Amino acid sequence: MIVLTPHATSEYGALRHVAMRHASDVTTDLDGPDIHPVLTRQKTTSSWQPYDPATVRAQQDTLIDLLRGRGTEVTLLDAAPGCPVQHYPRDIAFVIDHVLVMARLNATHRRPEADALAPLLTGAPHVAHLDEGTIEGGDVALHTGTVLVGLGEETSPAGVAALQRALAQHGVDREVRPVRFATSGIVHLDDHFNIVAPRTALIHRAVFPPAELSWFEQHFDLIDLTGAEARAVQANVLAIAPDSVIVAAGSGRIALELAARGLEVLTVDYREVTRIPGSLRCTTLPLTRA
């Protein structure tokens, strides 16, 4: 049995333990007659293209090798039979301080993905199960004293309220702050806003209303993304230490901006993974950050 003691107080603490899951051979129908209305809206803000699962798995293995080479323990979750986007475990749970929070997934076909976490839950001393609404890990970001939660297509106000209650029950003293968008069709917050280092974040301003932009400007040194960069999921980088971040190949301008701020920038070819709107952050579920 894996004995898990979850811990994460930020988005950029040294990554000690992470869960991942390889892509399955089941893929998402992107153009059929029965596409869900949520996906129809999401296709207006993000690029969705067919992908080759074997190539996705090979690119995931490159990331796994890099992480292990940096001293990160990588736990591979069991397959979730029939689930097409199971290689995005970020959405099924998230750690806030000492609590492992189980998400409430909006898409019913994705809910079996969380079953593979059962062995980890057995050894975890603090596990929170939310009692209403929906919330997915791609919408959740930790900031000082705060949990930011994007209100896109997959996360609801009721889910935000349930998270606030659950954290209080587990002794976590943080404000859960909803982040609103100026447009529908947002897949997750981390495709448009991502905290990458202390007081540093990537942002795609076009999808946020003025009030949210003002808040972000007060709290972060913001690196702006173009619309094309956002559609290519280039905001979805993975910080592995306060001064080190992994970006996807092709994010050259963003890499230069990060390096100019003194960050070590590592690059992984994730071109097949990003054919649907997820990248490095989506394919990793941090369990322990120092």
MOCOR-V735344 format. One line per field, one symbol per residue. psi: psi as a letter, one per 30 degrees, with the letter a starting at -180 (. if undefined). Layout:
psi->???
//
This chain:
psi->kkjkjkkkflfglkjekkklklklfklkjfglfgkkeeeeefffflkklkljeeeeeeeeeeeeeeeefggkkjkkllljkfkfhfgifeffllkjcgkjkkljkekeffefefeffeeeeegkfjkkkkflakkkffgkkkljgljkjkibffkleeeeeeeeeeeefggjikkjjkjllfllgkdlefffkkkfljgklkkjffgkleeeeeeeeffljkjkkleeeefghffhljkflfgkkklkkfheeeeeeeefggkkkkkkjgeeegflilbeeegkjkekk.
//
